[in-house]
Amino acid sequence: PTDRSNDERNTQIQHPHHIDRSKPTSEARQASIAAMRHHNKLNRLLFPVTCLCILPRAWSTQSIVPTRATRASIFPSATAAAAAQVRFAMNELRGGGAASATSATAGASPEAVIENPADTASQLGGGIDIIPNAASVASGVTPENNETMILFSDLDGTLIHYPDLSSTPANEPMKSDIIRLPPSSTGMQGVISSKTHQMIKDIRKSGTKVVLVSGMRTTTLLSRLPFLPRADAYCSEAGGRIFYATDAPPNKSDFVVKPKRYAGAKHEDLQPFGLKEDAEWRSMMEKRSGKLDGLNLLQQSMKDSSIVSDVCERDGLLWDYARSLMEEGYVLDTKGYSTCFRVNRKQQTEEMEDKFDAMVKGGVKPWGGLTTSTNLGCVDFYPKESGKLKCCQYLSGVFFPKVGAGKDFMASHAVCMCDDDNDLEMAMACRHAYIPEVTSESMARMIQKEASHFTKTCGEETGRRGYRATEAALELILSGIKGVVTSQ
């Protein structure tokens, strides 16, 4: 205050830790605290005002969607805490003192609030989540307990189904809401529902990441992208290759995805987007698979497969092992694969059928550095650093670098949808698994053994199958995500 004399100010404003021993201890402490309050009035006012002015602006510059935890807490807690401090400081400037401070600051030491601004929200009854890093595609949020932060979903048998149209019930609604995918290289043509598209979109709008992870060949995945729901990442070849959708306007040299229309699609849902490969993961795969073809060459190979190197010309441990199996008489499926190859029973000669059956049961051990799994009745071989589980663990760390790299992240914050043997490790690592179709005996046994870990949405007991079972699984996942407003 300017109306006080210098002598009065010098008498009352002492060093904060000074205690006048000539006075009783309680009197001295009260004088010290009063001096500290007076000294810090301006600081108490400026700090929360700064929070109120800067925090909303900083939030508005973030380039990624906030999670429910961040949305729910960042404004109610941080802004309320700052506002409470404003009321406290203004009250003191008017002469009200600590006794007439708002209830939001009751029990909190004014000196502590100012000297430890990072603890302000917790002292005032709120909490401030970590704000996402705008300079990265990763999210820096701290998740709530058991909050669903990421959905990993298989494709064939999970989001994509292969119905026998000749046996479709007459009462099944016809098919304006069903999208037919282009046939795969083996001639299979799948379908996916428009409602599946919409619900995946709703999950992503909530802030939950969606990763589509499949054992299919990369060229098949690329050809299907226009028909699939937009995701945060796409993985092919049992996790051997990872691609991210990019929002930046694609250059002419980029791989461009032009989404196909589905029932209920809005203008923004049909905008073209680019695709970029994860360079770090690719470099790791190349150690055992040799140099991988880039997206441009893969795009060309979808029209002319002759430009892709034959298995006999490929370098790397994986292809050395492939050639050794060919010498034993196995017929391999390598078309469109670069970090994986497949052994399909349908392609084997009669003489090799018994050997193939032994391979399916684990009778054929791959070389060191490689591993194997079964998928749709076929046997896949790939580098030991690959596989769906390791791919999912890697992406958890990419999307949530502050917490996702921990071994317990998936068990607390990830769910999955799947159907087959090659999904089992991924399913058991997640908090919960939803099963719209069961396509292997090993999956059926695991569901029976770990019943509480799985929710099966298909079968006679549910009355659903195919894409209707997928929609039921997605509805359950959406119902477990707080604050979701669906587009239905």
C-alpha positions in Angstrom: 0.0 0.0 0.0 1.4 3.4 -0.9 -0.3 5.3 2.0 2.0 3.7 4.5 5.2 5.4 5.7 8.6 3.9 5.0 9.1 3.4 8.8 5.9 1.4 9.0 6.8 -0.8 6.1 10.3 -1.4 7.3 8.9 -2.3 10.7 6.4 -4.9 9.3 8.3 -6.3 6.4 11.1 -8.4 7.7 13.0 -11.4 6.3 10.4 -14.2 6.0 12.4 -16.5 8.3 13.2 -13.8 10.9 11.8 -14.4 14.4 11.9 -11.7 17.0 13.0 -13.5 20.2 11.9 -10.5 22.3 8.2 -11.5 21.6 6.5 -14.7 22.6 7.1 -17.5 20.0 3.5 -17.5 18.8 3.5 -13.8 18.4 6.8 -13.9 16.4 5.5 -16.6 14.1 2.3 -14.7 13.5 4.3 -11.6 12.6 6.5 -13.6 10.2 3.6 -15.2 8.5 1.8 -11.8 8.2 5.0 -10.4 6.6 5.2 -13.3 4.1 1.5 -12.8 3.2 2.0 -9.1 2.5 5.1 -9.8 0.6 3.5 -12.3 -1.7 0.1 -10.7 -2.4 1.1 -9.6 -5.9 2.6 -13.0 -6.7 -0.6 -14.8 -5.6 -2.6 -12.7 -8.0 -0.3 -12.9 -11.0 0.2 -16.6 -11.0 -3.4 -17.8 -11.3 -4.3 -14.9 -13.7 -1.4 -16.2 -15.9 -2.9 -19.7 -15.8 -6.3 -18.5 -16.7 -5.0 -16.5 -19.7 -2.4 -19.0 -21.1 -3.8 -22.5 -20.3 -6.9 -22.3 -22.6 -4.7 -20.9 -25.4 -2.1 -23.6 -24.9 -4.8 -26.3 -25.0 -6.2 -24.9 -28.2 -2.9 -25.4 -30.0 -2.8 -29.1 -29.5 -2.9 -31.1 -32.7 -4.3 -34.4 -31.3 -7.6 -35.3 -29.7 -7.5 -35.2 -25.9 -8.5 -38.3 -23.9 -11.5 -38.4 -21.6 -9.1 -38.1 -18.6 -7.6 -34.9 -20.0 -10.9 -33.4 -21.2 -12.6 -34.1 -17.9 -9.9 -32.7 -15.7 -7.9 -30.0 -17.4 -10.5 -27.3 -17.4 -12.5 -28.1 -14.2 -9.5 -28.7 -12.0 -6.8 -26.3 -13.3 -9.1 -23.4 -14.1 -11.1 -23.8 -10.8 -7.8 -23.9 -8.9 -6.5 -20.8 -10.5 -9.9 -19.0 -10.0 -9.8 -20.0 -6.3 -6.4 -18.4 -6.0 -7.6 -15.2 -7.7 -10.4 -15.0 -5.1 -8.0 -15.7 -2.3 -5.5 -12.9 -3.4 -8.2 -10.4 -4.2 -9.8 -10.9 -0.8 -6.5 -10.3 0.9 -5.9 -7.1 -1.1 -9.3 -5.9 0.1 -8.2 -6.7 3.6 -10.3 -9.8 4.2 -7.3 -11.9 5.3 -7.0 -15.7 5.3 -10.1 -16.2 7.5 -12.4 -15.1 4.7 -10.8 -17.1 1.9 -13.0 -19.3 -0.2 -13.6 -22.9 0.8 -11.6 -24.1 -2.1 -8.4 -22.9 -0.3 -9.4 -23.9 3.2 -6.7 -26.0 4.9 -4.1 -25.1 2.3 -1.1 -22.9 3.4 -1.1 -19.7 1.3 2.7 -19.7 1.4 2.8 -23.3 0.1 0.4 -22.6 -2.7 2.6 -19.8 -4.0 6.0 -21.4 -3.4 4.9 -24.8 -5.0 2.8 -23.8 -8.0 3.0 -27.2 -9.5 1.1 -28.6 -6.5 -1.6 -25.9 -6.7 -4.3 -28.1 -8.1 -3.8 -31.0 -5.7 -3.8 -28.6 -2.8 -7.0 -27.1 -3.9 -8.8 -30.4 -4.5 -8.1 -30.9 -8.2 -5.6 -32.5 -10.5 -3.9 -31.4 -13.8 -3.2 -34.1 -16.3 -0.2 -33.9 -18.6 -1.0 -32.0 -21.7 -0.4 -33.8 -25.0 2.7 -32.8 -26.9 1.7 -30.9 -30.0 5.0 -31.5 -31.7 4.4 -35.2 -31.9 1.8 -37.7 -33.1 2.2 -39.3 -29.7 0.0 -38.6 -26.7 1.6 -37.6 -23.4 -1.6 -38.0 -21.3 -1.6 -39.9 -18.0 -4.5 -42.4 -18.2 -7.0 -43.2 -15.5 -7.0 -46.7 -14.0 -8.4 -49.2 -16.5 -9.2 -46.4 -19.0 -9.3 -47.7 -22.6 -6.5 -45.9 -24.4 -6.0 -48.1 -27.4 -8.0 -50.8 -29.4 -6.1 -53.4 -31.3 -8.2 -55.2 -33.9 -7.5 -58.0 -36.3 -9.1 -57.8 -39.7 -10.0 -61.1 -41.4 -12.6 -62.9 -39.2 -12.9 -59.9 -36.9 -13.8 -56.7 -38.8 -13.9 -58.4 -42.2 -16.1 -61.5 -42.7 -16.6 -63.9 -45.5 -20.3 -64.9 -45.6 -21.8 -67.7 -47.7 -24.3 -65.5 -49.4 -26.2 -68.5 -50.7 -27.2 -69.3 -47.1 -28.1 -65.8 -45.9 -31.4 -65.8 -44.0 -34.3 -64.2 -45.8 -35.0 -61.9 -42.9 -31.4 -60.5 -42.9 -31.6 -56.8 -44.0 -30.4 -56.2 -47.5 -27.3 -54.9 -47.9 -27.2 -51.2 -48.5 -25.2 -51.0 -45.3 -22.7 -53.6 -46.4 -19.4 -52.9 -48.2 -17.8 -55.5 -50.4 -14.0 -55.6 -50.4 -12.0 -56.5 -53.5 -11.0 -60.1 -53.7 -7.7 -61.1 -52.1 -5.0 -62.8 -54.1 -6.5 -66.2 -53.1 -9.9 -65.1 -54.4 -11.6 -64.5 -51.1 -14.1 -61.6 -51.0 -14.9 -60.2 -47.6 -17.6 -57.7 -46.4 -17.6 -55.0 -43.7 -20.6 -53.1 -42.4 -21.1 -49.3 -42.5 -22.0 -49.5 -38.8 -18.5 -50.9 -38.1 -17.1 -47.8 -39.9 -19.2 -45.5 -37.8 -18.3 -47.1 -34.5 -14.6 -47.2 -35.2 -14.9 -43.5 -36.0 -16.7 -42.9 -32.6 -14.0 -44.7 -30.7 -11.3 -42.6 -32.3 -13.3 -39.4 -31.6 -13.2 -40.3 -27.9 -9.4 -40.1 -28.0 -8.8 -43.9 -28.0 -6.3 -45.0 -30.5 -7.3 -47.6 -33.0 -4.7 -50.0 -34.6 -5.7 -52.5 -37.3 -3.2 -55.4 -37.1 -3.4 -58.3 -39.5 -1.5 -61.3 -40.8 -2.5 -60.4 -44.4 0.1 -59.6 -47.0 1.0 -56.0 -47.4 -0.2 -55.6 -50.9 -3.6 -57.0 -49.9 -3.8 -54.5 -47.0 -2.9 -51.6 -49.3 -5.6 -52.6 -51.8 -8.2 -52.8 -49.0 -7.4 -49.5 -47.3 -10.1 -47.5 -49.1 -12.7 -49.9 -47.8 -11.5 -50.1 -44.2 -12.2 -47.7 -41.3 -9.7 -44.9 -40.9 -7.3 -45.9 -38.1 -4.3 -44.5 -36.3 -2.0 -47.3 -37.5 -2.2 -50.2 -39.9 -0.1 -53.3 -39.5 0.4 -56.2 -42.0 2.3 -59.5 -42.2 1.6 -60.4 -38.6 3.0 -57.0 -37.5 6.0 -57.0 -39.7 5.2 -53.6 -41.3 3.6 -50.6 -39.7 2.0 -47.7 -41.5 0.4 -44.4 -40.2 -2.3 -42.4 -41.8 -1.2 -38.8 -42.4 -3.5 -35.8 -42.4 -1.1 -33.5 -44.4 -2.2 -33.1 -48.0 -0.5 -36.0 -49.9 2.1 -35.2 -52.5 1.9 -36.8 -55.9 4.7 -39.1 -55.0 3.0 -40.3 -51.8 0.8 -43.4 -51.4 -2.7 -41.9 -51.4 -5.8 -43.6 -49.9 -9.1 -42.5 -51.3 -11.9 -43.8 -48.9 -14.9 -45.5 -50.4 -18.4 -44.2 -49.5 -20.3 -46.1 -46.9 -23.8 -45.5 -45.4 -23.7 -42.5 -43.1 -20.3 -41.2 -44.3 -19.8 -37.5 -44.1 -17.8 -35.3 -46.4 -14.7 -35.3 -44.0 -14.8 -39.1 -43.8 -14.2 -39.4 -47.6 -11.2 -37.1 -47.8 -8.0 -38.7 -49.3 -5.1 -39.2 -46.9 -1.5 -40.2 -47.1 0.3 -43.2 -45.7 3.8 -43.3 -44.2 5.8 -46.3 -42.9 7.4 -46.5 -39.5 11.1 -46.2 -40.4 12.5 -47.5 -37.0 10.3 -50.6 -37.1 11.2 -51.2 -40.8 14.9 -51.0 -40.0 14.5 -53.6 -37.2 12.7 -56.0 -39.6 15.3 -55.6 -42.3 18.0 -57.1 -40.1 16.4 -60.6 -40.7 14.3 -60.0 -43.8 16.7 -58.1 -46.0 15.9 -54.7 -47.7 12.2 -54.1 -47.9 10.4 -52.6 -50.9 9.0 -49.1 -50.3 5.4 -48.0 -50.7 5.8 -46.8 -54.3 7.2 -50.1 -55.4 4.5 -52.0 -53.5 1.9 -49.9 -55.2 3.4 -50.8 -58.6 3.6 -54.5 -57.7 -0.2 -54.5 -57.1 -0.5 -54.0 -60.9 2.5 -55.9 -62.0 3.8 -58.6 -59.6 6.8 -59.3 -61.9 8.7 -56.3 -60.6 9.0 -57.9 -57.1 12.1 -60.0 -56.5 11.5 -63.7 -56.5 12.2 -65.6 -53.2 15.3 -67.1 -54.7 16.8 -63.6 -55.1 16.0 -62.2 -51.7 18.6 -61.7 -49.0 18.2 -62.2 -45.3 17.8 -65.0 -42.7 14.1 -65.3 -43.3 14.5 -66.0 -47.0 17.4 -68.4 -46.4 15.1 -70.4 -44.2 12.3 -70.2 -46.8 14.7 -71.7 -49.4 15.5 -74.5 -47.1 11.8 -75.4 -46.7 11.4 -75.3 -50.5 14.3 -77.8 -50.8 12.3 -80.2 -48.5 9.4 -80.0 -50.8 7.1 -77.4 -49.2 5.3 -75.0 -51.5 5.5 -71.5 -50.0 3.3 -68.4 -50.5 5.6 -65.4 -50.7 3.6 -63.1 -53.1 3.1 -59.7 -51.6 5.0 -60.6 -48.4 8.3 -59.0 -47.4 8.8 -59.7 -43.7 6.8 -63.0 -43.6 6.0 -66.0 -45.7 3.1 -68.5 -45.5 2.7 -72.2 -45.9 -0.8 -73.1 -47.0 -2.2 -76.6 -46.8 -4.2 -76.1 -50.0 -1.0 -75.5 -52.0 0.9 -78.6 -50.8 1.3 -81.8 -52.8 -0.3 -85.1 -51.4 3.2 -86.2 -50.4 3.6 -83.2 -48.2 0.3 -83.2 -46.4 1.5 -85.2 -43.4 4.5 -83.0 -43.0 2.2 -79.9 -43.1 0.0 -81.4 -40.4 3.1 -81.9 -38.3 4.1 -78.3 -39.0 0.7 -77.0 -37.8 1.2 -78.9 -34.5 4.6 -77.4 -34.0 6.7 -80.2 -35.3 8.8 -77.9 -37.5 11.0 -75.6 -35.5 12.2 -72.4 -37.3 15.8 -71.3 -37.3 17.1 -69.2 -34.4 16.0 -65.6 -34.9 12.6 -66.6 -36.5 9.3 -67.7 -35.1 6.0 -69.0 -36.3 2.2 -68.9 -35.8 -0.9 -70.3 -37.5 -3.5 -68.0 -39.1 -6.6 -69.1 -41.0 -5.3 -72.7 -41.1 -1.9 -71.6 -42.6 1.5 -71.4 -41.0 3.3 -68.1 -41.0 7.1 -67.6 -40.4 8.6 -64.2 -39.6 11.4 -62.6 -37.5 11.2 -63.2 -33.8 11.2 -59.4 -33.2 7.9 -59.3 -35.2 4.5 -60.8 -34.3 1.3 -59.1 -33.3 2.1 -58.8 -29.6 5.5 -57.2 -30.1 4.0 -54.9 -32.8 1.3 -53.8 -30.3 3.8 -53.3 -27.5 5.9 -51.1 -29.8 2.9 -49.0 -30.9 1.8 -48.5 -27.3 5.1 -46.9 -26.7 4.9 -44.8 -29.9 1.4 -43.4 -29.1 1.9 -43.0 -25.3 5.7 -42.6 -24.8 5.3 -41.5 -21.1 3.4 -44.7 -20.1 2.9 -47.0 -23.0 6.4 -48.6 -23.0 5.7 -50.1 -19.5 5.0 -53.8 -19.4 1.6 -53.3 -17.7 0.2 -50.7 -20.0 -1.7 -53.1 -22.3 -3.0 -55.0 -19.4 -4.6 -51.9 -18.0 -5.4 -49.7 -21.0 -5.7 -51.8 -24.1 -8.5 -54.0 -25.4 -8.6 -56.1 -28.6 -10.8 -57.8 -31.1 -9.6 -61.0 -32.6 -10.5 -64.6 -33.7 -7.5 -66.8 -34.4 -4.4 -68.5 -33.1 -2.0 -65.8 -34.1 -4.0 -63.3 -32.0 -3.7 -65.2 -28.7 -0.6 -63.5 -27.3 -2.0 -60.1 -28.2 -5.4 -61.1 -26.6 -3.9 -62.3 -23.4 -1.7 -59.2 -23.0 -4.7 -56.8 -23.3 -7.1 -56.0 -20.4 -9.9 -57.7 -22.3 -10.6 -59.5 -25.6 -13.8 -59.4 -27.7 -14.4 -62.3 -30.0 -16.8 -61.8 -33.0 -15.7 -65.1 -34.5 -13.8 -68.2 -33.4 -11.6 -69.6 -36.3 -9.2 -71.9 -34.5 -9.3 -74.7 -31.9 -6.6 -73.0 -29.9 -8.7 -69.9 -29.5 -11.8 -71.9 -28.5 -9.7 -73.7 -25.8 -8.3 -70.4 -24.5 -11.8 -68.9 -24.3 -13.0 -71.9 -22.3 -9.9 -71.8 -20.0 -9.9 -68.0 -19.4 -13.6 -67.3 -19.7 -13.5 -64.0 -17.7 -10.9 -62.5 -20.0 -13.0 -63.0 -23.2 -16.4 -61.8 -24.3 -17.7 -63.8 -27.2 -20.3 -62.0 -29.3 -21.0 -64.7 -31.8 -22.6 -68.2 -31.7 -25.9 -69.8 -31.1 -26.1 -68.4 -27.6 -25.9 -64.8 -28.9 -27.9 -65.2 -32.1 -25.3 -63.2 -34.0 -22.7 -64.0 -36.5 -20.4 -62.3 -39.0 -20.5 -58.5 -39.1 -23.4 -58.4 -36.7 -21.2 -60.0 -34.0 -18.5 -57.4 -34.8 -21.0 -54.6 -34.3 -22.0 -56.1 -31.0 -18.4 -56.2 -29.8 -17.8 -52.6 -30.8 -20.9 -51.6 -29.0 -19.5 -53.2 -25.8 -16.2 -51.4 -26.3 -17.9 -48.1 -26.8 -20.1 -48.6 -23.7 -16.9 -49.0 -21.7 -15.4 -45.7 -22.9 -16.5 -42.7 -20.7 -18.1 -39.7 -22.3 -18.5 -41.1 -25.8 -21.1 -39.4 -28.0 -21.8 -41.7 -31.0 -22.5 -40.6 -34.5 -25.4 -43.0 -34.8 
